[in-house]
């Protein structure tokens, strides 16, 4: 008995160690800066040591001169082992680059993108070959996270014939080289303001978004349990562990089974994270091909949930996995979990796919966190009931209610799939899914879902509904209330709670609010008279709430100089959910509208618009060296190269020389803070006393 317990304990510890290995292996995958070293002989007694940093796209390496932590990042530092074989000449030089705004530390900081080359001159003091050893310490960040590290270097050099005697006595004390004093930045610095870009730091924002993704994925995993492919397997699987086995062994195998489910799904998320980088994420989120494909996939799965056909994997895959599961033990429990994942694919596939599509935004953590949250909830009941089998008696019997869950998921899949088609429609200006058409689809879909909940609509696999249960009635009430809420949107009601998921109100043909503004003499008619000329791209790009502005930076800047007004830049996107929420909940407030209409020249720059530019407007990026040929790529590159951030919305206030007035602002639904932001920008503009046209 003691031996059995000891064996179980050893297996349990082995499982913990393996799990820790997998988790740590997948969490430490960022190596954004790679160093290489070279040397160049300048004269018989002088060498130039070359330190080359290759930096991954979207990451940046910080200078040797930075604001001290915690207000600033860790600087790049070169540490040389002290030796009498050489001496350092001067200080380590770095690329000449002006400081620019860093969103992580919220101030002007000098940093480098793509590549940075540092050099250090040394004088040879030995007539024999020798080595120079040392260490470079550094920190690198992208828009959401930072990493620090170090790298050892060794240079092998020839001695100098000009040196008469050998003086190579080593000393272990290292020499930390002070950086060369950077050239004075003649550009105007960002003026400090009491207005902060956000209540939260960038790290807090990232943590909040990751936690939100985790909980959404976790509840999706709980929902997946209530599908016909999964729920009936709970008692079957648990009974497999308890059959003809001791309690200790059964609990161990149930633990391995649950951990295996988590590992399988998390590995899927890791593969997505490693294979879909930032460039591919941009393609996924804005190009019409993946968005239309995702829409068709959601419709395909919805049809399956409605009972039109059954999605199954090839039987040979499931049979092979099932055969290995019958062997029992550690591997048996793993393959039992793998079989469950395969068998439940027809029900969990759409949910898992939706999580991966939503989270694959070019960052490594999101798909991993999403799959971990989903799998944790998915594995929970199997482990729970295996440890406490008496709880199985309290489970409801599987039956028609499981198919009802599946059909309801089908309605939700159909509604959510329209979002992908809407993004492609807005980005390419097809005009086939304007706001009222989109709303009409949602109203009909959720109205039919309400009828289904009341038993007035049936599908092929549905059982007869003899009566409507109280939970089902409550769900029907909520669904019809949601439908009633959406109906006024057909005539222009803002529907603020849905603003992030609907096409913008500017795409609506019939908007009572816009008509009322025109008849009242406000809004668009007044705004046009304050513009210098007809906005480029104004025939298909629009601002909400009757505001008017420009969609081309150069045109807007020229008008601002002519009218001597500060500039409000809105870095936005057709597929940006948070942008629509800001417009519906913050821009719509009268104090904000008044200031934007009267005090600023508005320039809305769409970073995902696919409009092709004439060849004379193409630009070559200083970030990646590629030629930007579309309107969206041009302004996405402007946002990254100038402000070192690529998330939207992002609001920037400039003077007529194109210099920052106050710190930029990101997504934040605090109306009062946004008003203060606008007021601070206007006050700073007046304080500078810049005359338009200069």
VMD Tcl script that draws the C-alpha trace (Angstrom):
set ca {
  {0.00 0.00 0.00}
  {2.83 2.37 0.91}
  {4.63 1.51 -2.32}
  {1.50 2.26 -4.33}
  {1.14 5.61 -2.58}
  {4.79 6.39 -3.18}
  {4.39 5.48 -6.86}
  {1.35 7.68 -7.19}
  {3.19 10.51 -5.47}
  {6.16 10.14 -7.84}
  {3.84 10.22 -10.86}
  {2.04 13.23 -9.42}
  {5.33 15.11 -8.97}
  {6.45 14.08 -12.48}
  {3.23 15.53 -13.88}
  {3.76 18.80 -12.00}
  {7.35 19.04 -13.28}
  {6.32 18.34 -16.88}
  {3.49 20.86 -16.66}
  {5.83 23.49 -15.26}
  {8.28 22.74 -18.05}
  {5.65 23.24 -20.74}
  {4.28 26.42 -19.16}
  {7.71 27.95 -18.63}
  {8.82 26.96 -22.12}
  {5.84 28.63 -23.70}
  {5.97 31.76 -21.53}
  {9.63 32.60 -22.22}
  {9.70 32.94 -25.97}
  {10.54 36.60 -26.43}
  {14.07 37.34 -27.65}
  {13.43 40.60 -29.48}
  {17.09 41.75 -29.63}
  {19.92 39.66 -31.07}
  {23.52 40.88 -30.85}
  {26.40 40.29 -33.26}
  {29.96 41.60 -33.01}
  {32.67 42.65 -35.44}
  {35.92 44.63 -35.44}
  {37.72 46.93 -37.82}
  {41.43 47.76 -37.73}
  {41.89 51.51 -38.02}
  {45.67 51.68 -37.66}
  {48.53 49.61 -36.36}
  {47.55 50.39 -32.76}
  {43.80 51.15 -32.97}
  {40.67 49.07 -33.50}
  {36.99 49.90 -33.81}
  {34.75 47.44 -31.96}
  {31.31 47.11 -33.58}
  {28.20 46.02 -31.64}
  {25.20 45.34 -33.89}
  {21.70 44.91 -32.41}
  {19.06 43.31 -34.65}
  {15.65 44.27 -33.28}
  {12.38 42.49 -34.06}
  {9.64 44.46 -35.77}
  {7.35 46.39 -33.33}
  {10.09 46.28 -30.64}
  {12.60 49.01 -29.81}
  {15.91 49.05 -27.95}
  {16.64 51.93 -25.59}
  {19.58 54.31 -25.80}
  {22.54 54.53 -23.41}
  {21.06 57.80 -22.15}
  {17.55 57.47 -20.70}
  {15.54 58.93 -17.82}
  {16.44 56.94 -14.68}
  {14.06 54.12 -13.59}
  {11.29 53.89 -12.52}
  {10.31 56.89 -14.66}
  {12.36 55.64 -17.58}
  {13.66 52.34 -18.99}
  {16.92 50.59 -18.27}
  {19.61 52.06 -20.55}
  {21.91 50.05 -22.80}
  {25.21 49.61 -20.92}
  {28.56 48.22 -22.15}
  {30.80 46.62 -19.52}
  {34.42 45.79 -20.48}
  {36.75 43.56 -18.49}
  {39.70 45.66 -17.43}
  {43.03 44.73 -18.98}
  {46.49 46.25 -19.50}
  {46.44 44.93 -23.07}
  {44.24 47.79 -24.26}
  {42.63 51.07 -23.28}
  {39.35 52.63 -24.34}
  {39.42 55.74 -26.51}
  {36.53 58.01 -25.74}
  {33.03 56.76 -25.12}
  {30.77 54.25 -26.85}
  {28.92 55.91 -29.71}
  {25.40 55.09 -30.80}
  {23.15 55.99 -33.78}
  {22.22 59.66 -33.99}
  {18.48 59.72 -33.47}
  {16.20 62.25 -31.83}
  {14.11 61.26 -28.81}
  {10.46 60.58 -29.56}
  {7.37 59.89 -27.50}
  {7.35 56.49 -25.79}
  {3.85 55.23 -24.91}
  {5.11 52.82 -22.25}
  {6.96 55.44 -20.17}
  {4.80 58.38 -21.38}
  {7.65 60.76 -22.23}
  {10.28 61.55 -24.86}
  {12.92 58.80 -24.90}
  {15.61 57.90 -27.39}
  {15.26 54.38 -28.74}
  {16.11 52.36 -31.86}
  {14.05 50.19 -34.20}
  {14.99 47.34 -36.57}
  {18.77 47.82 -36.17}
  {21.23 49.76 -34.03}
  {25.01 49.84 -34.37}
  {27.21 50.91 -31.43}
  {30.99 51.43 -31.76}
  {33.90 51.75 -29.35}
  {37.48 52.76 -30.21}
  {40.31 51.02 -28.36}
  {44.08 51.49 -28.29}
  {46.29 48.38 -28.33}
  {48.85 48.32 -25.51}
  {50.25 44.80 -26.09}
  {52.53 43.31 -28.74}
  {50.89 39.87 -28.38}
  {47.40 38.63 -29.36}
  {44.78 39.23 -26.66}
  {41.03 39.14 -26.07}
  {38.56 41.78 -25.00}
  {35.67 40.34 -23.01}
  {32.62 42.04 -21.63}
  {28.88 42.26 -21.34}
  {26.14 44.39 -22.89}
  {23.04 44.95 -20.73}
  {19.86 46.27 -22.32}
  {16.08 46.65 -22.19}
  {13.60 46.43 -25.08}
  {9.86 47.10 -25.23}
  {6.96 46.91 -27.61}
  {3.62 48.64 -27.08}
  {2.47 46.16 -24.43}
  {5.44 44.59 -22.67}
  {9.15 44.95 -21.89}
  {12.03 42.56 -21.52}
  {15.58 43.05 -20.25}
  {18.65 40.95 -20.83}
  {22.39 40.79 -21.33}
  {24.79 39.30 -23.85}
  {28.45 38.39 -23.44}
  {30.94 39.41 -26.11}
  {34.53 38.44 -26.92}
  {36.87 40.11 -29.44}
  {40.15 38.43 -30.45}
  {42.71 41.04 -31.52}
  {46.31 41.07 -32.75}
  {48.99 42.82 -30.78}
  {50.69 45.95 -32.05}
  {54.27 45.94 -33.35}
  {54.59 49.48 -32.08}
  {54.47 48.26 -28.47}
  {57.92 47.28 -27.19}
  {57.00 45.29 -24.11}
  {54.06 43.15 -23.16}
  {51.79 44.59 -20.50}
  {48.91 42.15 -20.42}
  {48.40 41.71 -16.69}
  {44.68 41.26 -16.26}
  {42.51 42.79 -13.59}
  {39.07 41.37 -12.79}
  {37.51 44.76 -12.18}
  {35.22 45.62 -15.08}
  {35.03 49.00 -16.78}
  {31.57 50.43 -17.37}
  {31.79 52.74 -20.37}
  {29.86 55.96 -20.12}
  {27.92 56.71 -23.29}
  {28.87 59.49 -25.62}
  {26.92 62.65 -24.91}
  {24.12 62.72 -27.48}
  {23.79 65.70 -29.75}
  {21.39 68.33 -28.52}
  {17.91 67.78 -29.91}
  {16.91 71.01 -31.60}
  {13.35 69.84 -32.15}
  {10.75 71.10 -29.71}
  {10.18 68.76 -26.81}
  {6.82 67.52 -25.68}
  {5.31 70.01 -23.27}
  {4.31 68.41 -19.98}
  {0.67 68.66 -19.05}
  {-1.42 67.77 -16.06}
  {-3.54 65.65 -18.37}
  {-2.40 62.04 -18.43}
  {-2.98 59.82 -21.48}
  {-4.90 57.40 -19.34}
  {-5.72 56.55 -15.76}
  {-3.77 53.34 -16.11}
  {-0.22 52.66 -17.16}
  {0.42 50.66 -20.32}
  {1.23 47.59 -18.24}
  {-2.06 47.89 -16.34}
  {-3.98 48.23 -19.59}
  {-2.35 45.11 -20.99}
  {-3.01 43.17 -17.81}
  {-6.65 44.25 -17.81}
  {-7.13 43.22 -21.45}
  {-5.46 39.86 -20.82}
  {-7.63 39.25 -17.78}
  {-10.71 40.18 -19.80}
  {-9.67 37.75 -22.55}
  {-9.03 35.05 -19.94}
  {-12.48 35.39 -18.35}
  {-14.29 35.55 -21.70}
  {-12.44 32.40 -22.78}
  {-13.12 30.76 -19.41}
  {-16.87 31.32 -19.69}
  {-16.72 30.11 -23.30}
  {-15.20 26.90 -21.97}
  {-18.05 26.53 -19.49}
  {-20.52 27.11 -22.33}
  {-18.81 24.44 -24.43}
  {-19.48 21.90 -21.67}
  {-23.22 22.38 -22.20}
  {-23.12 21.15 -25.79}
  {-24.41 17.73 -26.97}
  {-20.89 16.62 -27.90}
  {-19.43 17.19 -24.45}
  {-22.02 17.04 -21.65}
  {-22.98 13.34 -22.06}
  {-19.27 12.40 -21.95}
  {-18.78 13.67 -18.38}
  {-20.30 10.64 -16.56}
  {-18.91 8.24 -19.21}
  {-15.37 9.60 -18.81}
  {-15.47 9.73 -15.01}
  {-16.79 6.16 -14.82}
  {-13.84 5.10 -17.02}
  {-11.43 6.39 -14.35}
  {-13.32 4.82 -11.43}
  {-13.88 1.40 -13.01}
  {-11.84 -1.43 -11.41}
  {-9.27 1.01 -10.04}
  {-8.23 2.14 -6.61}
  {-9.27 5.62 -5.56}
  {-5.70 6.92 -5.57}
  {-4.95 5.69 -9.08}
  {-8.28 6.96 -10.38}
  {-7.64 10.41 -8.93}
  {-4.13 10.48 -10.39}
  {-5.36 9.55 -13.88}
  {-8.18 12.10 -13.62}
  {-5.60 14.74 -12.72}
  {-3.40 13.79 -15.69}
  {-6.50 13.77 -17.91}
  {-7.46 17.31 -16.86}
  {-3.90 18.66 -17.19}
  {-3.65 17.03 -20.63}
  {-6.76 18.87 -21.86}
  {-5.24 22.17 -20.71}
  {-1.89 21.39 -22.35}
  {-3.46 20.34 -25.67}
  {-5.49 23.53 -26.04}
  {-2.67 25.75 -24.73}
  {-0.24 24.22 -27.23}
  {-2.74 25.07 -29.99}
  {-2.75 28.66 -28.75}
  {1.05 28.69 -28.62}
  {1.33 27.47 -32.21}
  {-1.01 30.27 -33.31}
  {1.04 32.78 -31.31}
  {4.33 31.68 -32.86}
  {3.12 31.41 -36.44}
  {0.90 34.51 -36.70}
  {3.04 37.60 -36.23}
  {2.08 41.27 -36.26}
  {2.14 41.61 -40.05}
  {-0.08 38.59 -40.50}
  {-2.36 39.89 -37.76}
  {-2.81 43.12 -39.68}
  {-3.68 41.05 -42.76}
  {-6.19 39.02 -40.72}
  {-7.89 42.05 -39.22}
  {-8.19 44.27 -42.30}
  {-7.94 42.31 -45.57}
  {-11.18 41.23 -47.23}
  {-10.05 37.63 -47.88}
  {-9.69 36.44 -44.23}
  {-12.68 38.50 -43.07}
  {-15.00 37.09 -45.73}
  {-13.56 33.62 -45.04}
  {-14.25 33.98 -41.29}
  {-17.79 35.12 -42.08}
  {-18.38 32.05 -44.26}
  {-16.88 29.76 -41.58}
  {-19.24 31.19 -38.94}
  {-22.21 30.71 -41.27}
  {-21.00 27.14 -41.98}
  {-20.82 26.29 -38.27}
  {-24.18 27.96 -37.62}
  {-25.77 25.74 -40.30}
  {-24.22 22.71 -38.58}
  {-25.58 23.80 -35.19}
  {-29.02 24.19 -36.75}
  {-28.84 20.52 -37.80}
  {-28.25 20.92 -41.54}
  {-25.23 18.56 -41.37}
  {-22.77 17.14 -38.83}
  {-19.11 18.17 -38.72}
  {-16.86 15.24 -37.83}
  {-13.18 14.52 -38.04}
  {-11.96 11.46 -39.99}
  {-12.77 8.32 -37.98}
  {-9.25 6.90 -38.26}
  {-7.84 9.80 -36.21}
  {-10.31 9.22 -33.38}
  {-9.94 5.41 -33.52}
  {-6.14 5.57 -33.20}
  {-6.33 7.94 -30.25}
  {-9.05 5.85 -28.60}
  {-6.99 2.66 -28.97}
  {-4.05 4.24 -27.14}
  {-6.37 5.54 -24.42}
  {-7.42 1.96 -23.61}
  {-3.88 1.18 -22.44}
  {-4.42 3.14 -19.23}
  {-1.81 4.78 -17.04}
  {-0.17 8.13 -17.71}
  {-0.28 7.86 -21.53}
  {-3.74 6.33 -21.41}
  {-5.10 9.35 -19.54}
  {-3.39 11.70 -22.01}
  {-4.86 9.96 -25.05}
  {-8.24 9.83 -23.34}
  {-8.05 13.63 -23.16}
  {-6.89 13.82 -26.77}
  {-9.83 11.65 -27.83}
  {-12.26 13.93 -25.99}
  {-10.81 16.96 -27.80}
  {-11.24 15.22 -31.16}
  {-14.74 13.87 -30.50}
  {-16.02 17.21 -29.21}
  {-14.59 19.13 -32.17}
  {-17.93 19.62 -33.91}
  {-19.23 21.56 -30.89}
  {-16.07 23.18 -29.53}
  {-14.46 23.99 -32.90}
  {-16.53 27.13 -33.56}
  {-15.95 28.42 -30.02}
  {-12.21 27.70 -30.09}
  {-11.97 29.24 -33.56}
  {-13.76 32.38 -32.41}
  {-11.33 32.76 -29.47}
  {-8.29 32.30 -31.69}
  {-9.60 34.73 -34.31}
  {-10.37 37.32 -31.63}
  {-7.02 36.92 -29.85}
  {-4.58 36.44 -32.75}
  {-3.66 40.11 -32.90}
  {0.01 39.62 -33.56}
  {1.02 39.31 -29.91}
  {2.28 36.13 -28.33}
  {0.36 36.09 -25.06}
  {-3.22 36.56 -26.27}
  {-3.81 33.19 -28.03}
  {-2.06 31.35 -25.19}
  {-4.09 33.12 -22.50}
  {-7.31 32.56 -24.47}
  {-6.72 28.84 -24.92}
  {-5.58 28.43 -21.32}
  {-8.77 30.07 -20.03}
  {-10.97 27.97 -22.32}
  {-9.25 24.68 -21.51}
  {-9.19 25.35 -17.76}
  {-12.98 25.69 -17.70}
  {-13.40 22.81 -20.14}
  {-11.31 20.43 -18.00}
  {-12.82 21.56 -14.70}
  {-15.92 19.29 -14.53}
  {-13.99 16.16 -15.53}
  {-11.44 16.65 -12.78}
  {-14.08 17.77 -10.26}
  {-16.40 14.79 -10.78}
  {-13.47 12.35 -10.85}
  {-12.34 13.58 -7.43}
  {-15.90 13.78 -6.08}
  {-17.91 11.14 -8.02}
  {-20.97 11.47 -5.73}
  {-21.63 14.85 -7.39}
  {-22.55 13.02 -10.61}
  {-25.93 12.19 -9.10}
  {-26.85 15.88 -9.20}
  {-26.23 16.30 -12.93}
  {-29.33 16.80 -15.11}
  {-29.97 14.06 -17.63}
  {-28.88 14.78 -21.18}
  {-31.71 15.29 -23.61}
  {-33.37 17.83 -25.85}
  {-32.12 20.77 -23.79}
  {-28.57 20.07 -25.01}
  {-29.64 20.43 -28.62}
  {-31.36 23.69 -27.68}
  {-28.04 25.00 -26.37}
  {-26.45 24.04 -29.65}
  {-29.11 25.85 -31.71}
  {-28.80 29.00 -29.58}
  {-25.05 28.91 -30.23}
  {-25.90 28.71 -33.93}
  {-27.90 31.96 -33.73}
  {-25.02 33.65 -31.92}
  {-22.50 32.38 -34.48}
  {-24.65 33.78 -37.29}
  {-24.91 37.20 -35.63}
  {-21.22 37.45 -34.73}
  {-20.11 36.32 -38.18}
  {-21.62 39.49 -39.66}
  {-18.95 41.54 -37.85}
  {-16.23 40.10 -40.09}
  {-18.19 40.87 -43.25}
  {-18.85 44.37 -41.92}
  {-15.11 45.04 -41.42}
  {-14.34 44.05 -45.01}
  {-17.28 46.13 -46.24}
  {-16.10 49.28 -44.42}
  {-12.42 48.84 -45.20}
  {-13.01 48.44 -48.95}
  {-16.08 50.73 -49.15}
  {-18.32 48.13 -50.79}
  {-21.46 49.66 -49.27}
  {-23.33 46.34 -48.99}
  {-23.66 46.18 -45.19}
  {-24.47 49.68 -43.97}
  {-25.64 50.21 -40.42}
  {-29.37 49.78 -41.02}
  {-28.82 46.59 -43.07}
  {-26.57 45.19 -40.34}
  {-29.15 46.06 -37.68}
  {-31.95 44.51 -39.73}
  {-30.03 41.21 -39.83}
  {-29.46 41.28 -36.06}
  {-33.08 42.15 -35.32}
  {-34.33 39.23 -37.45}
  {-31.73 36.77 -36.07}
  {-32.49 37.52 -32.42}
  {-36.25 37.68 -33.06}
  {-36.07 34.14 -34.51}
  {-33.96 33.09 -31.52}
  {-36.70 34.39 -29.21}
  {-39.32 32.40 -31.14}
  {-37.12 29.31 -30.84}
  {-36.87 29.74 -27.08}
  {-40.67 29.88 -26.88}
  {-40.97 26.70 -28.97}
  {-42.52 28.50 -31.98}
  {-39.61 27.54 -34.23}
  {-38.23 24.00 -34.50}
  {-35.31 22.30 -36.25}
  {-34.83 18.71 -37.39}
  {-33.15 17.42 -34.21}
  {-35.37 19.24 -31.71}
  {-37.59 17.34 -29.29}
  {-41.22 18.32 -28.76}
  {-41.51 21.18 -26.29}
  {-44.53 20.38 -24.10}
  {-44.14 23.49 -21.97}
  {-41.80 26.47 -21.58}
  {-39.62 26.30 -18.46}
  {-39.03 29.40 -16.37}
  {-35.30 29.74 -17.31}
  {-36.23 29.40 -20.98}
  {-38.96 32.02 -20.62}
  {-36.54 34.43 -18.94}
  {-34.05 33.97 -21.78}
  {-36.82 34.67 -24.29}
  {-37.76 37.85 -22.42}
  {-34.11 39.02 -22.48}
  {-33.84 38.21 -26.18}
  {-37.01 40.10 -27.17}
  {-35.95 43.04 -24.97}
  {-32.67 43.13 -26.88}
  {-34.60 43.15 -30.16}
  {-36.79 46.04 -28.92}
  {-33.65 47.94 -27.91}
  {-32.17 47.63 -31.42}
  {-35.25 48.75 -33.37}
  {-34.80 52.54 -32.81}
  {-31.31 52.15 -34.27}
  {-32.94 51.72 -37.67}
  {-33.73 55.46 -37.51}
  {-30.40 56.62 -36.11}
  {-30.58 55.95 -32.36}
  {-26.94 55.71 -31.15}
  {-27.30 52.32 -29.34}
  {-24.21 53.16 -27.26}
  {-23.90 49.72 -25.67}
  {-23.49 48.17 -29.15}
  {-21.46 50.97 -30.72}
  {-18.28 48.90 -30.92}
  {-19.96 46.09 -32.86}
  {-22.11 48.04 -35.33}
  {-21.03 49.91 -38.46}
  {-20.64 53.66 -37.80}
  {-23.72 55.89 -37.86}
  {-22.19 57.75 -40.82}
  {-22.98 54.70 -42.98}
  {-26.70 55.00 -42.21}
  {-28.90 56.39 -45.01}
  {-31.73 57.58 -42.76}
  {-30.61 59.27 -39.54}
  {-33.19 61.41 -37.72}
  {-30.49 63.04 -35.58}
  {-28.52 64.20 -38.63}
  {-31.69 65.55 -40.28}
  {-32.57 67.45 -37.08}
  {-29.09 68.99 -36.93}
  {-29.31 70.16 -40.53}
  {-32.74 71.74 -39.99}
  {-31.48 73.41 -36.82}
  {-28.66 75.00 -38.78}
  {-25.92 73.16 -36.89}
  {-23.65 70.24 -37.56}
  {-22.45 69.62 -41.03}
  {-23.70 72.78 -42.75}
  {-21.82 75.02 -40.33}
  {-18.73 72.82 -40.23}
  {-18.28 72.95 -44.02}
  {-18.02 76.75 -43.95}
  {-15.06 76.56 -41.53}
  {-13.02 74.18 -43.72}
  {-10.50 75.57 -46.17}
  {-11.37 73.22 -49.03}
  {-13.21 70.03 -49.83}
  {-11.61 67.15 -47.87}
  {-9.80 64.49 -49.86}
  {-11.49 61.09 -49.52}
  {-14.56 62.84 -48.06}
  {-16.82 60.98 -50.46}
  {-16.35 57.72 -48.53}
  {-14.78 58.71 -45.18}
  {-16.87 60.55 -42.60}
  {-16.76 61.82 -39.03}
  {-19.58 61.08 -36.55}
  {-22.10 63.49 -34.98}
  {-22.06 65.96 -37.86}
  {-18.39 66.84 -37.33}
  {-16.33 67.70 -40.38}
  {-12.63 67.49 -40.90}
  {-9.90 66.08 -43.10}
  {-8.65 62.57 -43.83}
  {-5.28 63.62 -45.24}
  {-2.60 64.89 -42.85}
  {-0.98 67.40 -45.22}
  {-4.32 68.92 -46.22}
  {-5.43 69.27 -42.60}
  {-2.10 70.78 -41.53}
  {-2.30 73.38 -44.30}
  {-5.80 74.39 -43.20}
  {-4.71 74.60 -39.55}
  {-1.91 77.00 -40.53}
  {-4.31 79.09 -42.59}
  {-6.87 79.35 -39.78}
  {-4.27 79.38 -36.96}
  {-6.01 76.53 -35.10}
  {-4.58 73.57 -33.23}
  {-4.94 70.12 -34.78}
  {-6.84 67.13 -33.38}
  {-5.54 63.90 -34.95}
  {-7.68 60.80 -34.61}
  {-5.74 57.62 -35.44}
  {-8.65 55.28 -36.08}
  {-9.72 52.26 -38.12}
  {-12.78 50.76 -39.76}
  {-12.43 47.59 -37.69}
  {-11.62 49.37 -34.41}
  {-14.22 48.47 -31.77}
  {-12.81 50.86 -29.17}
  {-12.85 53.73 -31.69}
  {-16.62 53.33 -32.19}
  {-17.13 53.18 -28.41}
  {-15.18 56.40 -27.91}
  {-17.19 58.14 -30.63}
  {-20.52 56.95 -29.21}
  {-19.82 57.52 -25.52}
  {-17.26 60.36 -25.36}
  {-17.39 62.33 -28.60}
  {-21.19 62.50 -28.37}
  {-21.05 64.50 -25.11}
  {-21.94 68.13 -25.81}
  {-18.85 69.63 -24.05}
  {-16.60 67.44 -26.22}
  {-18.52 68.12 -29.45}
  {-18.47 71.88 -28.86}
  {-14.70 71.97 -28.36}
  {-13.92 69.70 -31.29}
  {-16.21 71.67 -33.59}
  {-15.03 75.15 -32.57}
  {-11.45 74.86 -31.31}
  {-9.72 72.30 -33.55}
  {-9.06 71.24 -37.11}
  {-9.91 67.53 -37.03}
  {-7.85 65.05 -39.03}
  {-9.09 61.45 -38.96}
  {-6.38 59.06 -40.18}
  {-7.67 55.55 -40.97}
  {-4.81 53.09 -40.48}
  {-6.63 50.15 -42.08}
  {-8.14 51.79 -45.16}
  {-7.27 49.98 -48.40}
  {-7.63 52.94 -50.78}
  {-4.68 52.88 -53.20}
  {-2.67 56.10 -53.36}
  {-1.31 57.64 -56.57}
  {2.36 56.80 -57.08}
  {3.53 60.33 -56.23}
  {2.05 59.90 -52.72}
  {3.78 56.60 -51.94}
  {6.20 56.71 -49.03}
  {9.13 54.54 -48.01}
  {8.92 53.60 -44.35}
  {11.77 54.50 -42.03}
  {10.60 51.70 -39.76}
  {10.74 48.66 -42.05}
  {12.04 50.16 -45.33}
  {8.94 49.06 -47.27}
  {6.99 51.21 -49.71}
  {3.54 52.14 -48.40}
  {1.06 52.33 -51.26}
  {-2.33 52.57 -49.52}
  {-3.95 55.26 -47.38}
  {-4.09 53.00 -44.33}
  {-0.49 51.78 -44.53}
  {0.75 55.36 -44.97}
  {-0.88 56.56 -41.77}
  {-0.21 53.38 -39.80}
  {3.47 53.97 -40.58}
  {3.14 57.63 -39.53}
  {1.69 56.59 -36.17}
  {4.42 54.01 -35.53}
  {7.38 56.08 -36.75}
  {6.38 59.30 -35.00}
  {4.59 58.14 -31.86}
  {5.97 54.61 -31.51}
  {2.54 53.04 -31.02}
  {0.22 51.13 -33.33}
  {-2.98 50.76 -31.33}
  {-6.19 52.66 -31.95}
  {-7.87 54.87 -30.99}
  {-5.01 57.28 -30.39}
  {-5.63 61.01 -30.09}
  {-2.89 63.57 -30.70}
  {-3.04 67.37 -30.37}
  {-0.53 69.32 -32.51}
  {0.27 72.94 -33.19}
  {0.53 74.36 -36.72}
  {4.20 73.31 -36.88}
  {3.18 69.71 -36.29}
  {4.62 69.64 -32.75}
  {2.88 68.00 -29.80}
  {0.87 70.26 -27.51}
  {0.17 67.78 -24.70}
  {0.63 64.10 -24.11}
  {-1.49 61.99 -26.51}
  {-4.49 60.09 -25.25}
  {-5.74 56.55 -25.88}
  {-8.97 54.67 -25.15}
  {-10.63 56.04 -22.02}
  {-14.38 56.57 -21.58}
  {-13.94 59.36 -19.01}
  {-15.70 62.35 -20.62}
  {-14.40 64.90 -18.09}
  {-10.81 63.78 -18.63}
  {-11.26 64.11 -22.40}
  {-12.62 67.66 -21.98}
  {-9.56 68.55 -19.86}
  {-7.35 67.02 -22.55}
  {-8.88 69.28 -25.22}
  {-8.75 72.35 -22.98}
  {-5.09 71.74 -22.08}
  {-4.19 71.47 -25.77}
  {-5.95 74.76 -26.58}
  {-4.29 76.57 -23.66}
  {-0.84 75.35 -24.66}
  {-1.44 76.40 -28.27}
  {-2.41 79.91 -27.12}
  {0.60 80.07 -24.81}
  {2.98 79.31 -27.67}
  {1.48 82.17 -29.67}
  {2.19 80.51 -33.02}
  {1.00 82.52 -36.01}
  {-0.67 80.48 -38.75}
  {1.36 79.98 -41.90}
  {4.75 80.14 -40.18}
}
mol new
graphics top color blue
foreach p $ca { graphics top sphere $p radius 0.5 }
foreach p [lrange $ca 0 end-1] q [lrange $ca 1 end] { graphics top cylinder $p $q radius 0.2 }
display resetview
